[in-house]
Amino acid sequence: LFTSAMDMLNQLAAAQVDHSLLRRLRSYTEPTLLIVDELGYLALDQASSNLFYQVISTRYSHQRSTVITTNTPFSDWGNILHNTTIATAVVDRLVERSQVFLLEGDSYRKSAARAKSKPAPAPDSGAAL
């Protein structure tokens, strides 16, 4: 299952309001693989951080695979996940049985935008000097 962090958390928050949270949590905790994209682009409030922890903790206890994409180092997750206690608990569960891949360099979007903004080379007139 692929989802952005904010889409998942918004759906869980809505499910909490309409009393369908347990059913909605299962949709994120039961798949063999969950890919959460863009964690860290927006800071989470306490309620969203708690929901994120519930997803990660349940997946950890059921030994489900989870992929998280972020441009934020683990050391800054306390700022994203509202407090360092939740951040530490989440990171501990994610890295205990995992492989962390650090990708460096420009993002694909940044590289593509830069390539589009370069002027096209002048056509060769074929004239010899």
C-alpha positions in Angstrom: 0.0 0.0 0.0 1.4 3.4 -1.0 0.2 6.6 0.7 1.6 10.0 1.6 2.0 10.6 5.4 -0.5 13.4 5.4 -3.2 11.4 3.5 -2.8 8.5 5.9 -3.0 10.7 9.0 -5.9 12.8 7.6 -7.9 9.6 7.0 -7.1 8.3 10.4 -8.1 11.6 12.0 -11.4 11.5 10.1 -11.9 7.9 11.2 -11.4 8.9 14.8 -14.2 11.5 14.5 -16.7 9.0 12.9 -15.7 6.2 15.3 -14.2 3.9 12.6 -10.6 4.3 13.7 -10.0 0.6 14.4 -11.2 -0.4 10.9 -9.1 2.4 9.3 -6.0 1.5 11.3 -6.2 -2.1 10.1 -6.1 -0.8 6.5 -2.6 0.6 7.3 -1.4 -2.1 9.7 -2.4 -5.3 7.9 -0.8 -4.9 4.4 2.5 -6.8 4.0 4.2 -3.6 2.8 3.3 0.0 3.7 5.1 2.8 1.9 4.6 6.2 3.6 5.8 9.0 1.4 6.8 12.5 2.3 7.1 12.3 6.1 8.5 15.5 7.5 7.3 18.0 4.9 4.8 19.2 7.5 5.1 19.0 11.2 2.5 16.9 13.0 0.3 17.8 15.9 0.1 15.6 19.0 -3.0 13.7 17.8 -1.4 12.9 14.4 1.9 11.9 16.0 0.0 9.5 18.3 -1.8 8.0 15.2 1.5 7.6 13.4 3.0 5.9 16.4 0.0 3.5 16.5 0.5 2.5 12.9 4.3 2.0 13.2 4.0 0.2 16.6 1.4 -2.2 15.3 3.3 -2.9 12.1 6.4 -3.5 14.2 4.7 -6.0 16.5 3.2 -7.9 13.6 6.6 -7.8 11.7 5.2 -6.0 8.7 7.5 -4.2 6.3 7.4 -0.4 6.2 9.1 2.0 3.9 9.2 5.7 4.8 10.5 8.4 2.5 11.7 11.7 4.1 14.2 14.4 3.6 14.6 14.8 7.3 17.3 13.1 9.4 16.3 11.0 12.4 17.8 13.6 14.7 15.1 16.1 13.6 12.1 13.7 13.9 11.3 15.2 17.3 10.4 18.4 15.6 8.2 16.6 13.1 6.5 14.2 15.5 5.6 16.8 18.1 8.0 15.5 20.7 11.2 13.5 21.1 9.5 10.7 23.1 7.3 9.7 20.2 10.0 10.3 17.7 12.4 8.0 19.6 9.8 5.3 20.0 9.0 5.4 16.2 12.6 5.5 15.1 13.5 2.6 17.5 10.8 0.4 15.9 11.7 1.4 12.4 15.5 0.8 12.6 15.7 -2.3 14.8 15.0 -4.7 11.9 15.7 -2.6 8.9 18.0 -1.3 6.3 18.4 2.5 6.1 19.2 3.9 2.7 20.5 7.4 2.6 20.3 9.0 -0.9 22.2 12.1 -1.5 22.2 14.6 -4.3 19.5 16.6 -6.1 16.0 15.2 -6.1 14.6 14.0 -9.4 12.2 16.9 -9.5 15.0 19.5 -8.9 17.2 17.9 -11.6 14.3 17.8 -14.1 13.4 21.4 -13.4 17.0 22.5 -13.9 17.3 20.6 -17.2 14.1 22.3 -18.5 15.4 25.7 -17.6 18.7 25.4 -19.5 18.6 27.2 -22.9 18.8 24.9 -25.9 22.1 25.0 -27.7 22.3 27.1 -30.9 21.9 25.1 -34.1 25.0 24.4 -36.0 25.0 26.4 -39.2 27.5 24.0 -40.8 29.7 26.8 -41.9 33.4 26.2 -41.7 35.9 28.9 -40.8 
